[in-house]
């Protein structure tokens, strides 16, 4: 009975992994935006609370990398909320300024998870870094909610600090 239940649960989580993976940008999509790029994505469990997201708009290329609260299934559910919310904010509402987009994301996550009462507190959320690169001149705007960014240029590493507030 235990083996049967374990197989059923594992099969379900593997199916959830296929759904989650389908929502992540493919290697080809990433390379079409950023020629010399790679993603190191190695979930601890079958499904993950980490995700990356990209969008290719008319004037901007946008990339975000997030670490959601929780591992496994809880983290994966948070990542699904994050991916869906970023699609709504950036693609549907055309918000391309990272600070505005992450502020909207914070509002969406908060309203999605805190519906019980006005004084309900939840520590669910995510740390996220977002860059918007203007195609015209390749200038970049970065905003990090509890995530620092490192940029390597001419062999030198530059660190840009984040806000200490998570989504």
C-alpha positions in Angstrom: 0.0 0.0 0.0 2.9 2.4 0.9 4.6 1.6 -2.4 1.4 2.2 -4.3 0.8 5.6 -2.6 4.4 6.6 -3.1 4.2 5.8 -6.8 1.0 7.8 -7.1 2.4 10.8 -5.4 5.7 10.7 -7.3 3.8 10.3 -10.7 1.7 13.4 -9.7 4.8 15.4 -8.8 6.6 14.4 -12.0 3.6 15.6 -14.0 3.7 18.9 -12.1 7.3 19.1 -13.1 6.4 18.8 -16.8 3.9 21.7 -16.4 6.4 23.8 -14.5 9.1 23.2 -17.0 6.8 24.1 -19.9 6.3 27.6 -18.4 10.1 28.3 -18.1 11.8 29.9 -21.1 13.5 27.3 -23.4 17.2 27.4 -24.0 16.4 28.6 -27.6 14.3 31.5 -26.3 17.0 32.6 -23.9 19.7 32.4 -26.6 17.6 34.4 -29.0 17.5 37.3 -26.4 20.9 36.9 -24.9 23.4 35.3 -27.3 26.1 34.4 -24.8 23.9 33.2 -22.0 23.2 30.1 -19.9 20.9 29.1 -17.1 22.0 26.9 -14.3 18.8 25.4 -13.1 19.1 22.5 -10.7 16.0 22.0 -8.6 16.6 20.3 -5.2 13.3 18.4 -5.5 11.4 17.3 -8.6 9.6 20.6 -8.7 11.2 23.9 -7.7 10.6 27.2 -5.9 13.1 28.8 -8.2 12.2 30.1 -11.6 13.5 32.3 -14.4 11.4 34.4 -16.7 12.0 36.4 -19.9 10.1 38.6 -22.3 11.0 40.1 -25.6 9.0 43.3 -26.0 9.3 45.8 -28.9 11.8 48.1 -27.0 13.0 45.9 -24.1 14.4 42.5 -23.3 13.5 41.6 -19.7 14.8 38.8 -17.6 14.0 37.9 -14.0 15.4 35.2 -11.7 13.5 34.3 -8.5 13.8 32.2 -5.4 10.4 31.5 -3.9 9.6 30.6 -0.3 9.6 26.8 0.2 11.0 23.8 -1.7 9.2 21.2 -3.6 5.5 21.5 -4.1 4.9 24.7 -2.0 7.8 26.5 -3.8 6.6 25.3 -7.1 3.1 26.7 -6.4 4.7 30.1 -5.5 6.7 30.0 -8.7 3.6 29.4 -10.8 2.0 32.4 -9.1 5.1 34.5 -9.8 5.3 33.4 -13.5 1.7 34.1 -14.1 1.8 37.5 -12.3 4.9 38.6 -14.3 3.1 37.7 -17.6 0.1 39.9 -16.5 2.3 42.8 -15.3 4.9 43.0 -18.1 3.2 41.5 -21.1 -0.4 42.4 -20.6 0.1 45.8 -18.8 3.4 46.6 -20.6 5.2 47.7 -17.4 8.9 47.6 -18.2 10.5 49.5 -15.4 11.8 46.8 -13.0 11.0 48.7 -9.8 7.4 49.3 -10.9 7.0 45.7 -12.1 8.2 44.3 -8.8 6.1 46.6 -6.8 3.1 45.4 -8.8 4.3 41.8 -8.3 4.5 42.4 -4.5 0.9 43.7 -4.6 -0.4 40.7 -6.6 1.4 38.2 -4.4 0.1 39.8 -1.2 -3.5 40.0 -2.4 -3.3 36.4 -3.7 -2.0 34.9 -0.4 -3.5 37.1 2.3 -7.2 36.8 1.9 -8.2 35.5 5.3 -8.2 38.8 7.2 -6.7 42.2 7.2 -4.3 41.2 10.1 -3.3 37.9 8.6 0.5 37.6 8.2 2.3 35.3 5.9 6.0 34.9 5.2 5.3 33.4 1.8 6.9 35.2 -1.1 10.1 35.4 -3.2 13.4 37.1 -3.6 13.7 38.2 -7.2 16.1 40.1 -9.5 14.9 41.8 -12.7 16.8 43.5 -15.5 15.2 45.5 -18.4 17.6 46.0 -21.3 16.7 48.7 -23.8 17.3 47.4 -27.3 18.0 50.8 -28.7 21.3 51.4 -26.8 21.6 48.2 -24.6 21.3 50.2 -21.4 20.1 48.2 -18.5 17.9 48.9 -15.5 18.1 46.5 -12.5 16.0 46.1 -9.5 16.4 43.4 -6.9 14.1 42.4 -4.1 16.5 40.8 -1.7 18.7 39.7 -4.7 22.1 41.2 -5.6 23.4 41.3 -9.2 26.9 40.7 -10.3 28.1 42.1 -13.6 31.4 41.0 -15.2 32.8 43.6 -17.6 36.4 43.7 -18.9 37.4 41.1 -16.4 36.1 43.1 -13.4 33.2 42.0 -11.2 30.8 44.7 -10.2 28.2 44.1 -7.5 24.9 46.0 -7.4 23.1 45.8 -4.1 19.5 45.0 -3.7 16.7 46.3 -1.6 16.5 44.3 1.7 12.8 43.8 1.2 11.5 40.5 -0.4 8.3 40.2 -2.5 
